[in-house]
Amino acid sequence: MKYHRIFVGAMIILATIGFFVAFFLTAEHYLGEVPPCSFLSGCEEVTTSEYAAVAGVPISLFGAGYFLAVAALLLAHLQGYGRKLFQTAGVLVSAGAVIAVGLIYLQVGVLGAICIYCVTSDTISLLLFALFILAWKTGKQ
């Protein structure tokens, strides 16, 4: 059970970082700015592509909501509010991992450009999934 709490705690930290990355991208979108890319030059191509928004809503806003929900569910789980919250977070991070793979494919395979912020967000989603598996195996389910 000790390791379960450590893995869930790491997930909360990662989800919080993911929230801030997604929030930054969302703010840049609504400000009409392109996030600065230091060592990669694909941020503009990715963040202004036809895939960057759904019905005019930037996908980063969905990402911010996703990361916030995951962090809140896991925090409540650690506070003792039940395993259903952990399981719900598991459904979210599983979906998030699938979406992250799709978004990475869009960047690399379709657009031929990489946004470091987007890849960071996608990587966090994949790490959340891996940590969820570890937390699941070490927890009392």
C-alpha positions as CSV (number, residue, x, y, z in Angstrom):
1,M,0.0,0.0,0.0
2,K,3.0,2.3,0.6
3,Y,4.1,2.1,-3.0
4,H,0.5,2.7,-4.2
5,R,0.5,6.0,-2.4
6,I,3.9,6.9,-3.8
7,F,2.7,6.1,-7.4
8,V,-0.5,8.0,-6.9
9,G,1.4,11.0,-5.5
10,A,3.7,11.0,-8.5
11,M,0.6,10.9,-10.7
12,I,-0.8,13.9,-9.0
13,I,2.5,15.8,-9.5
14,L,2.6,14.9,-13.2
15,A,-1.1,15.8,-13.7
16,T,-0.5,19.2,-12.1
17,I,2.5,19.8,-14.4
18,G,0.4,18.6,-17.3
19,F,-2.4,21.0,-16.3
20,F,0.0,24.0,-16.3
21,V,1.5,23.0,-19.7
22,A,-2.0,22.7,-21.2
23,F,-3.2,25.9,-19.6
24,F,-0.2,27.7,-21.0
25,L,-1.0,26.4,-24.5
26,T,-4.7,27.4,-24.0
27,A,-3.7,30.9,-22.9
28,E,-1.4,31.3,-25.9
29,H,-4.2,30.2,-28.2
30,Y,-6.7,32.7,-26.9
31,L,-4.1,35.5,-26.9
32,G,-3.4,34.7,-30.5
33,E,0.2,33.9,-29.7
34,V,2.5,31.1,-30.8
35,P,4.3,29.4,-28.0
36,P,8.1,30.0,-28.2
37,C,10.0,27.0,-29.3
38,S,13.6,27.0,-28.1
39,F,15.2,24.0,-29.8
40,L,12.4,22.7,-32.0
41,S,10.7,24.8,-34.6
42,G,7.3,23.1,-35.0
43,C,5.2,24.9,-32.5
44,E,3.6,27.2,-35.0
45,E,2.8,24.5,-37.4
46,V,1.2,22.3,-34.7
47,T,-0.6,24.9,-32.6
48,T,-2.2,26.6,-35.7
49,S,-3.0,23.5,-37.6
50,E,-6.5,22.3,-38.4
51,Y,-6.0,19.7,-35.7
52,A,-5.3,22.2,-32.9
53,A,-9.0,22.8,-32.2
54,V,-12.3,21.0,-32.2
55,A,-15.3,23.2,-33.0
56,G,-13.2,26.2,-32.3
57,V,-12.1,25.0,-28.9
58,P,-8.4,24.4,-28.5
59,I,-7.6,20.8,-27.6
60,S,-5.2,22.1,-25.0
61,L,-8.3,23.3,-23.1
62,F,-9.6,19.8,-23.1
63,G,-6.2,18.7,-21.9
64,A,-6.2,21.2,-19.1
65,G,-9.6,19.9,-18.0
66,Y,-8.4,16.3,-18.3
67,F,-5.2,16.9,-16.2
68,L,-7.2,18.8,-13.6
69,A,-9.8,16.0,-13.3
70,V,-7.1,13.3,-12.9
71,A,-5.3,15.3,-10.2
72,A,-8.6,16.0,-8.3
73,L,-9.7,12.4,-8.5
74,L,-6.4,11.0,-7.3
75,L,-6.1,13.6,-4.6
76,A,-9.6,12.6,-3.3
77,H,-8.6,9.0,-3.6
78,L,-5.5,9.6,-1.4
79,Q,-7.7,11.4,1.1
80,G,-9.7,8.1,1.5
81,Y,-12.8,8.9,-0.5
82,G,-12.7,5.4,-2.2
83,R,-11.3,3.3,-4.9
84,K,-14.0,4.3,-7.4
85,L,-12.2,7.6,-7.7
86,F,-9.0,5.8,-8.5
87,Q,-10.8,3.6,-11.0
88,T,-12.4,6.6,-12.7
89,A,-8.9,8.2,-12.9
90,G,-7.7,5.0,-14.5
91,V,-10.4,5.3,-17.2
92,L,-9.3,8.8,-17.9
93,V,-5.6,8.1,-18.0
94,S,-6.2,5.1,-20.3
95,A,-8.2,7.3,-22.7
96,G,-5.5,10.0,-22.3
97,A,-2.8,7.6,-23.3
98,V,-4.7,6.5,-26.4
99,I,-5.3,10.2,-27.4
100,A,-1.7,11.1,-26.7
101,V,-0.5,8.4,-29.1
102,G,-2.9,9.8,-31.7
103,L,-1.7,13.3,-31.2
104,I,1.9,12.3,-31.4
105,Y,1.1,10.6,-34.7
106,L,-0.6,13.7,-36.0
107,Q,2.4,15.8,-35.2
108,V,5.0,13.4,-36.6
109,G,3.2,11.5,-39.2
110,V,0.7,14.0,-40.6
111,L,2.1,17.5,-39.9
112,G,5.8,16.6,-39.9
113,A,6.3,19.1,-37.1
114,I,6.8,18.8,-33.3
115,C,5.6,21.2,-30.6
116,I,7.7,20.6,-27.5
117,Y,4.8,21.7,-25.3
118,C,2.4,19.3,-27.0
119,V,4.9,16.4,-26.8
120,T,5.5,17.2,-23.1
121,S,1.8,17.0,-22.5
122,D,1.5,13.8,-24.5
123,T,4.5,12.3,-22.6
124,I,2.9,13.1,-19.3
125,S,-0.3,11.3,-20.4
126,L,1.7,8.2,-21.2
127,L,3.6,8.4,-17.9
128,L,0.3,8.7,-16.1
129,F,-0.9,5.6,-17.7
130,A,2.3,3.7,-16.8
131,L,2.1,4.9,-13.2
132,F,-1.6,4.0,-13.0
133,I,-0.7,0.4,-13.9
134,L,2.0,0.4,-11.2
135,A,-0.4,2.0,-8.6
136,W,-3.1,-0.5,-9.6
137,K,-0.8,-3.5,-9.0
138,T,0.5,-2.2,-5.7
139,G,-2.9,-1.1,-4.3
140,K,-5.7,-3.0,-2.6
141,Q,-8.3,-3.3,-5.3
